[in-house]
Amino acid sequence: MTGVWLKNLVVENFRSLRGKVVVPLDAQVVLIHGTNGMGKTSVLSAIELGLTGKISHLAAEGPRYQSYLTTLDTGGGSISLTTTAPIVERAASAGTLAFSDDNFLPKPLLDTNDARFFAERCYLPQATLGRLLEIYDDQKTGTTSPLTLFVKELLGLDPLDALVDGLDHAFNVTRVRKLVPDFRRLEELKASLDDEHHRKGRAIEEALRAAGDRLTRLNETLSLIVDEGSALVVTDTTDLSRLKDRLEAARDGDRQLTDLTRTRSELRGLKERWRSLPPQEWSRDQAARERADQAAGEALATWRSARGDALENAINAVRAHFSDMPSLEDGPEEGRSEAQRRAKAEAERCGRLLGTHATASARVAALNATVQRATTRIDEINQDLSGAVEDAKTLANALAGVVPHIDGELCPVCSRNYAEMDAGSLSAHVAATIASLTSEAGRLQSLATARAEESSRLATAQRDLLSAANGQLSADDLAELTVRQAQMTDLAQRLSDLQETAAEGSRLMADAASARQTVMTARRRDEQSVSLLPEIETMVTAVLQRSPSSFESIDLALTEALRAIEDRIIGAERVAAARIKAGSEIELRINDLAQLSITMSERDRTLTRLQTLDTAFKNIEITRTQAKRVSEAADKVRSDIVKKVFNTSLNKVWRDLFVRLAPSEQFVPAFRLPVGSGGKVEAVLETLHRSGKASGSPGAMLSQGNLNTAALTLFLALHLSVPVRMPWLILDDPVQSMDDVHIAQFAALLRSLSKGMNRQVVIAVHERALFDYLTLELSPAFPGDSLITVEITRNFDGEAVATPRAFTFENDRAIAA
């Protein structure tokens, strides 16, 4: 890449460069001149975009700048940068960029790493020059500051830093935990296993104690059960499963308890059903109840035929409009009141709509009158304005322009002597005419203002007219709502008049329903009595061996049967409880012994895992000790490199460049690399007096001009201190605030860089005198040396124009002669 030069740049509609601009770059030195705003900085930015695909000092704020690259009102543009040869083998030799307000499509020449190197070491934009020292200032230092990162790259400290940083965790267990989460989990696992081992031991002790207590309780329970004429006893050698099976077999007799419980439930159910029947008195006078039921039904039918039809017709009339209305069968009063409410609400709704229509109609009529009056007034004003106001104004202005040319009574327009008219002086006549025309123009202007006001009033009335018309009803809707309002009002009144009829109907319906319910209840009691007696007979006979008829009442027979069943259940429960308790204790004994065996096995496995972990922790400690030794050795090597290389390399280059440009400055900027307790490199800027005494930062000790010189030489020192990756050095107006001595020294430095160190130098300046001086100083000095100057201007149409001029070496024949 070191032999590849920039060759040609084509820019179209980029920032301030309107139109297509071609800038040749195939020379050892390229000087670009343009006054402020002509686009010289845009040319350098275009070079950066062609190489890297972005503008580094703008990209730090985000990609928003990409939408402002297009020249205003052009729609889009492009950049094309070519080199003398491909940068790498089989790669392209041209970088392109197409852009618009919405698109940004770069195809740069450099990859990501080379693009970063170019932006930091080969290109110094004007925006960066003024704050280069701020970027590297000591207030922004740290192990990750740009200056520190460059120092590490220069000295090759990254591998050693990585080694020391990577092994730093070995010095502290806390850092090891952060680095290796598995180590923390291993510690937690060991602590957990220690705790588990102790818990298992305590659990085994408690289980043995609990098992002994349970064995005692089991033998006490078994002593209450006599099996085959002898009490049962459990020892450590007893087969508990076999004993449990014997007890389960003996529980077959406990099925009797289930049967007794079921019989008790059935008896309780029969008793409750018998007591729920109505008293026997309900069976008497059944004929009277049926006669009352028939009489209530007939009274209701008479009401329906005599007065109920009118109420039903009124309710049905309302239901025709509201399908969810209750019917007469749901209750006369309920149906009447709901129908009246619905009819009254509908009548009110229709009234509101008709009222809104009437209001809208009145407003439409008023607005139509307003529109008619405004239209008539506008026609009258238009007639008065037939003599245009602009003509009167123009004539008055023309006469006013003639007044200064009137000299005496001779007219300057027609050369006629106005004194012959014997009508006063010519100046007075012209002044009177101007005044008359001015007055007429004012009157016409007021008429125009009145017409505008009437037009505004007309537009407002027309707009309001549309809004008011929307509130009117169609003829069909108006007729329908009028009829419906009358119908609903009439229905509401009819339903109100039928209130007493509805109340009577509700009462008759309630009486008929009550009579019917009384008859049905008596019939149901007789039916249930007939169905319950056979069941009671069977259950009581089975329990007491006696018929219910031998008791004074059915209630007494059921009570006696329940008492006998309760006594039998209590005896059966006593026997079953002893067997159940013994079986439960045996089951718990079996579970205790099984859990004890499992706990002992788990304790043994936990102990084995603890022994394995102890061995692993011993190996980890050996590894940590070895890592500490390696880290200490790497830290010592790093310190030796810093002391040996830094002060004899980078500082020397910067000092030589700065002293060359500012030979009279007493304070020289330099790097200081303190090594902290951790051994990490942290680069800081300072100044050294010519006597060698350290002083403050460059910002505190140097003037503005020498600050710019320090920044420029810092950039060049950083460029020259690393291996050559690309031979380009691009500077944007780098001589700000420099005096003539600094500029002369800077020109000599550029000559050394371009002609002695084989750098392709591209410089943009805005001062014409400096441009001419650098053109002279950097002119070709030997065969093969070359210089191209480019002047950026604009043509009459506002498009940018690049005017190149190439210089080649020529023998000075005058001296040769």
Disulfide bonds with the S-S distance in Angstrom:
none
